[in-house]
C-alpha cells in the first residue's frame, strides 16, 4: 500500500500488558508507529513485550514522550478516541468515517494519528482539545468502556479495511478447486436418488418429485467443487455397500461415473470412502 499508516498514541498508559496487547492489535493490521506519553511504569517493559505476542517490530520502534503536545507535534491530523460526550465542540465520527479521513491524508503522505486515553478514565478535555476530531464506537451507552487494545483493534481494522478496499490475505484457489460441472452434478443427483429409492426414502410416490427438488436445491446452493461431487458419490457408494475400489477390469472413467473414485488421489479410502 502506498498509504502512510497512522500513529497510535497512548496517553499515560498504566499497564505494560495493555501496551503490549495494543501493539499486537496494531501489528495485526499493519500499523507500526506506537507512541507513549508518560507510561506509568516506565519504558522499556518486559510485560509489554511478552503481551505483544511477537509484535517485536512494534515494541522495538516505540517512542516515549514527556508531553502529549510533543507526541503529536509532527502529525497533520489527529483523532481523539472517547466513549462519552465532551464539552469540547468537535465533529464526532464513527470508526469507518475516521478511517476514510485517515486514509485520505495518508494517501498524500501526511502523518496522522489516533489518540487513546488512560485505562481508568480516558482523556481529559484539554487532551481532546489537541485533536482535530473525535472518533467513537457504536457501543451500548450502558456499557461503553473498551480496554485500550480493543479500541486500537477496531480503529486499526477499519483503517486497513479502507486502505486495502477490503482485500483479504488469501482466497479459494479456484484453479485447484474448479466448480462442478452440471453434467457431473446431474449424475450425482441420479446416483443419490437411485440410492434413496432403494432405501425407501422417497415415499410416498406422489411426494417424490417435491422431495427430489428439495434435495437437489440443497446441493445446488452448496456450490460444490468437482472434487466434492466425487467425494459425495463415494459416500453414496459406501452407503450402498458397494466396492470401495474399482475392479481391475473396469475402465477408470466408468469407475468415476459409478461413484467409486473419491477423495485425494482419485480413489476412496478403505474405512471412509470419499473422505476429503
Secondary structure in CASP SS format (residue, H / E / C, confidence):
PFRMAT SS
TARGET T0000
AUTHOR 0000-0000-0000
METHOD secondary structure of the structure
MODEL  1
X C 1.00
X C 1.00
X C 1.00
X C 1.00
X C 1.00
X C 1.00
X E 1.00
X E 1.00
X E 1.00
X E 1.00
X E 1.00
X C 1.00
X C 1.00
X C 1.00
X C 1.00
X H 1.00
X H 1.00
X H 1.00
X H 1.00
X H 1.00
X H 1.00
X H 1.00
X H 1.00
X H 1.00
X H 1.00
X H 1.00
X H 1.00
X H 1.00
X C 1.00
X C 1.00
X C 1.00
X C 1.00
X C 1.00
X E 1.00
X E 1.00
X E 1.00
X E 1.00
X C 1.00
X C 1.00
X C 1.00
X C 1.00
X C 1.00
X C 1.00
X C 1.00
X C 1.00
X H 1.00
X H 1.00
X H 1.00
X H 1.00
X H 1.00
X H 1.00
X C 1.00
X C 1.00
X C 1.00
X C 1.00
X H 1.00
X H 1.00
X H 1.00
X H 1.00
X H 1.00
X C 1.00
X C 1.00
X E 1.00
X E 1.00
X E 1.00
X C 1.00
X C 1.00
X H 1.00
X H 1.00
X H 1.00
X H 1.00
X H 1.00
X C 1.00
X C 1.00
X C 1.00
X C 1.00
X E 1.00
X E 1.00
X E 1.00
X E 1.00
X E 1.00
X C 1.00
X C 1.00
X C 1.00
X C 1.00
X C 1.00
X C 1.00
X C 1.00
X C 1.00
X C 1.00
X C 1.00
X E 1.00
X E 1.00
X C 1.00
X H 1.00
X H 1.00
X H 1.00
X H 1.00
X H 1.00
X H 1.00
X H 1.00
X H 1.00
X H 1.00
X H 1.00
X H 1.00
X H 1.00
X H 1.00
X C 1.00
X C 1.00
X C 1.00
X C 1.00
X E 1.00
X E 1.00
X E 1.00
X E 1.00
X E 1.00
X C 1.00
X E 1.00
X C 1.00
X C 1.00
X C 1.00
X E 1.00
X C 1.00
X C 1.00
X H 1.00
X H 1.00
X H 1.00
X H 1.00
X H 1.00
X C 1.00
X C 1.00
X C 1.00
X E 1.00
X E 1.00
X E 1.00
X C 1.00
X C 1.00
X C 1.00
X C 1.00
X C 1.00
X H 1.00
X H 1.00
X H 1.00
X C 1.00
X C 1.00
X C 1.00
X C 1.00
X H 1.00
X H 1.00
X H 1.00
X H 1.00
X H 1.00
X H 1.00
X H 1.00
X H 1.00
X H 1.00
X H 1.00
X H 1.00
X H 1.00
X H 1.00
X H 1.00
X H 1.00
X H 1.00
X C 1.00
X C 1.00
X C 1.00
X C 1.00
X C 1.00
X C 1.00
X C 1.00
X C 1.00
X C 1.00
X C 1.00
X C 1.00
X C 1.00
X C 1.00
X C 1.00
X C 1.00
X E 1.00
X C 1.00
X C 1.00
X H 1.00
X H 1.00
X H 1.00
X H 1.00
X H 1.00
X H 1.00
X H 1.00
X H 1.00
X H 1.00
X H 1.00
X H 1.00
X H 1.00
X H 1.00
X H 1.00
X H 1.00
X H 1.00
X H 1.00
X H 1.00
X C 1.00
X C 1.00
X C 1.00
X C 1.00
X C 1.00
X H 1.00
X H 1.00
X H 1.00
X H 1.00
X H 1.00
X H 1.00
X H 1.00
X H 1.00
X H 1.00
X H 1.00
X H 1.00
X H 1.00
X H 1.00
X H 1.00
X H 1.00
X H 1.00
X H 1.00
X C 1.00
X C 1.00
X C 1.00
X E 1.00
X H 1.00
X H 1.00
X H 1.00
X H 1.00
X H 1.00
X H 1.00
X H 1.00
X H 1.00
X H 1.00
X H 1.00
X H 1.00
X H 1.00
X H 1.00
X H 1.00
X C 1.00
X C 1.00
X C 1.00
X C 1.00
X C 1.00
X C 1.00
X C 1.00
X C 1.00
X C 1.00
X C 1.00
X C 1.00
X C 1.00
X H 1.00
X H 1.00
X H 1.00
X H 1.00
X H 1.00
X H 1.00
X C 1.00
X C 1.00
X C 1.00
X C 1.00
X C 1.00
X C 1.00
X H 1.00
X H 1.00
X H 1.00
X C 1.00
X C 1.00
X C 1.00
X C 1.00
X C 1.00
X C 1.00
X C 1.00
X C 1.00
X C 1.00
X C 1.00
END
